[in-house]
């Protein structure tokens, strides 16, 4: 079973150059939901707040997306 990062409600994420490239690329490999979550990352917003602000995406899905984005860098 692969190791999964623990995402805490008060964790704060930052955009990497790779993430910034995905957001600005017309040929991104990310899904719409992943892009929506990524757009909420801003070095100030907690994981809990991102989950609350991610319209139409269930909390456990947001956590999964944050875990995937963290793993992928």
N, C-alpha and C positions, 0 to 999 in steps of 0.2 A: 504494500500500500504506500503510495507516494506521501511524502511529508507535506503537510499543509501549514502555511504560515498562520499564526494566530493574529486576527485583526481585532483590536480593542476599540471600543466606542470613542475613546479620546485620542486615538492615533491620528497623526497629521501626516499627509503625504505631500510630496513635491513633484513637479514635472521634471522628468529627465529630458535631455535632448532628443532621445528616441521617441518619447511620448509627444513632445512638441512636434516632431516630424510627422507622426501618425495623425495628429490633429489637423495639420495643414496640408496633408497629402490627399490628392484626389483619388489615389489608389490605396487607401488605407486597408489594412488587414483586419481592422476592428469592426465589431458589430455596432449597430446604432446605439444599443444600450451601453456598450463599453465606451463609446465616444461620449455619450451623455454623462456617464460617471466621471470620465477623465476630464471633461470640461468643468467639473465642479472642484477639481483638485487645485488648490491655490496657496499652499503653505500656511494657511490659517484655519481652514475649515476642517473639523474633525470628521473621522469616519462616520460617526453617528449623525452629524449634520448632513454629510453627503447622502447618507441613506434616506434621511427625511426629505431632502431636496430633489432626489432623483425621482421625478414624477412618473408614476406608473410602473415602477420597478420595485418588486418585493425586497424587503430588508435582506433576506438570506441570499438573494440574487446579487444585490449590491456588494455584500461581503465577498461573495464568490468572485465577482468582477475585480474588486480591489485586491483580492488574493492573487488572481491571475496576473493583473497588471504589475503587482509587486514582484511576482516570480519572473515575469518576462522582462522586467527592468524598464 
